[in-house]
Amino acid sequence: MHEDVERCMRAVRSRDARFDGWFFGAVITTGIYCRPSCPAVPPKIENMRFYPSAAAAQLAGFRACKRCRPDASPGSPEWNHRADVVARAMRMIADGVVDRDGVPGLAAQLGYSTRQVERQLRAELGAGPLALARAQRAQTARLLIETSALPMADIAFAAGFTSIRAFNDTVREVFALTPTRLRDRVARGRPATTPGVLSLRLPFRSPLCPGNLFGHLAATAVPGVEEWRDGAYRRTLRLPHGHGVVALRSLPDHVGCRLALTDLRDLSTAISRCRHLLDLDADPVAVDDLLRGDPALAPLVEKDPGRRVPRTVDASEFAVRAVLGQQVSTSAARTHAARLVTAYGEPITDPEGGLSRLFPGPAALAPLDPAELALPRARRATLTGLVAALAADEIDLSAGGDWHRARAQLSALPGLGPWTVETIAMRALGDPDAFVPTDLGIRTAARQAGLPATPAALTRRAAAWRPWRAYAVQHLWATGDHPVNRLPAA
């Protein structure tokens, strides 16, 4: 989109927040780059340059605007619905792969050479993986500087910088302020924060329908791992360098996020996974416009625009829970999951609530005795087969995994049918086009909406909803009277 100058200028002149994250506008006379919705007076078109990423604008020598904070824009929705190597790379960079494993590790996980990954990212985003990771480190550093009282040296290494000098130079270059000045700008009048807890704002593109999003997470919460407390969804997080606890609260113009981490190096990864959980980088206007074109879906979209797909922070966890939830009620699925958590989950402490354990990973579940499971024999075999495959890395459900390959790997396991595979694709992998036409609730809702009710006919009708069929599923599910469709009482 950044190559369409006229369209970009219209978005800038109208201060259209829908395009935040799609592109960035830079002003050559000031050396500043902004998000499209920046409240500043728009410059002349001949003084504007447009870039596909904040990293590209920074590489071109521009610094971030202090008013609109373009580095804090919602992520581009392009990485939500695409499955090509660039989209996979961007999801992995957001998950901290470059900071942990370097560019060679990123390329190896993608299955490409380092040169190929560099070339494709530069061609589309104007910046290579190192520059993109550097822009993310700068954003993480700013968050820590502004929301914590940590010493700058601790912030530098927590944000992923290899030296204090690199940290100082990057912050000064990107924000035109030293780290100390950056902290001083926001410190005045700000209330003291709880030690060890970071309070953040997670932006999103409006509109957002919180009912099914938080309702689903609260209704399916596994005791000890998740809870709904004081109007917020809280859960434990398993992270690369330790664990954390997050509380997420729906507010009119952002999602409030309180994070407690055992290792601050996990901050950017935790934020990325929380955004994925709540589908905050979606483009609801594009999704709703397409679905509204079907007369059967139009009333549902008009009633609750901005529906998101509730996802997960841990794909392996969700895959296990999807198998536990096969052909049983939500309550029964929670009970089965809670038993696994009690028996195999790693204990943690939670001073602010009732969370007590991490959901056990595949390695912890590997010694699971099928006889201990209060499940039918076939489902026991399915669960142990899935756990074994995940523990042996035979199935790739990672942030940058190939959606099509993951479907094939899952389908090859005994007991994993289309419903389970597509549910995992929708909520664990984040494929916005995942579709479950065999789901009983979907078939009932389709019949009530005047849509075909048989799986084959419904799939044919749903071809017009691509690539957003997962969002159509949310609208159809919402027609039922179930706790997953509404916010719980505070």
Order of alpha helices (4+ residues) and beta strands (2+ residues): alpha-beta-beta-beta-alpha-beta-alpha-alpha-alpha-alpha-alpha-alpha-alpha-alpha-beta-alpha-beta-beta-beta-beta-alpha-alpha-alpha-alpha-alpha-alpha-alpha-alpha-alpha-alpha-alpha-alpha
